[in-house]
Amino acid sequence: DIQMTQSPISLSASVGGRVTISCRSSQNINTYLNWYQQHPGKAPRLLIYAASTLEDGVPSRFSGSGSGTDFTLTISGLQPEDFATYHCQQTDSAPWTFGQGTKVEVK
Amino acid sequence: QVQLQQWGAGLLKPSETLSLTCAVKSGSFSGYYWSWIRQSPGKGLEWLGEINEYGSTNFNPSLRSRITLSVDTSKKQFSLNVSSVTAADTGVYFCARERRSGSSWYYFDYWGQGTLVTVSS
């Protein structure tokens, strides 16, 4: 299985701030990488697919980049509703696997 | 707006079979794969398996021997069974629609509300 490793596991940030979350895969996954946002008690929400394509309806303050084994999710201008846990996921090779999640908390 | 609604038993004893069903309340059932994903307490998300309208399936090898997936296209529903559950199967189970674009650009764009399943004697 392809292992997905996110860092940091948690971070604190302020409203209006900029957040960068890293996701690293154990092997080359091209750009077969997705990002999800999850609030407590809720289902995950697709933010970005194919490493950098914003899902319809997702604010432009979210952006994704990377290819191969290293990927980044950036939130520019953090809003109160952005405090949540973020997950990366690969679909290069089955079984599809997720990172362990990064919790973004209020500073 | 696509909506997925899921249901099933939330409390099981060890060795019993977990059964969940997910209904596509709006939107097309055809042309997609339909997945089950679980989230164990304090752990990340784990993809369990997927099925399409023709009954074609793919499974996570970690649970392949215990998982059964089925589909009822007339009702726009798909189901998950996990046999011989243990405490390690405790978690929140989600159903999700898998959209596919190109050779491997797959992503879960709609999710069910989640079902908490607890395995305890």
Boltz contact constraints between the chains, C-beta under 6 A:
constraints:
  - contact:
      token1: [A, 32]
      token2: [B, 104]
      max_distance: 6.0
  - contact:
      token1: [A, 34]
      token2: [B, 107]
      max_distance: 6.0
  - contact:
      token1: [A, 43]
      token2: [B, 94]
      max_distance: 6.0
  - contact:
      token1: [A, 43]
      token2: [B, 111]
      max_distance: 6.0
  - contact:
      token1: [A, 43]
      token2: [B, 114]
      max_distance: 6.0
  - contact:
      token1: [A, 46]
      token2: [B, 107]
      max_distance: 6.0
  - contact:
      token1: [A, 46]
      token2: [B, 109]
      max_distance: 6.0
  - contact:
      token1: [A, 49]
      token2: [B, 107]
      max_distance: 6.0
  - contact:
      token1: [A, 50]
      token2: [B, 105]
      max_distance: 6.0
  - contact:
      token1: [A, 87]
      token2: [B, 45]
      max_distance: 6.0
  - contact:
      token1: [A, 91]
      token2: [B, 104]
      max_distance: 6.0
  - contact:
      token1: [A, 91]
      token2: [B, 106]
      max_distance: 6.0
  - contact:
      token1: [A, 92]
      token2: [B, 104]
      max_distance: 6.0
  - contact:
      token1: [A, 94]
      token2: [B, 58]
      max_distance: 6.0
  - contact:
      token1: [A, 95]
      token2: [B, 47]
      max_distance: 6.0
  - contact:
      token1: [A, 95]
      token2: [B, 60]
      max_distance: 6.0
  - contact:
      token1: [A, 96]
      token2: [B, 47]
      max_distance: 6.0
  - contact:
      token1: [A, 98]
      token2: [B, 44]
      max_distance: 6.0
  - contact:
      token1: [A, 98]
      token2: [B, 45]
      max_distance: 6.0
  - contact:
      token1: [A, 100]
      token2: [B, 44]
      max_distance: 6.0
  - contact:
      token1: [A, 101]
      token2: [B, 44]
      max_distance: 6.0
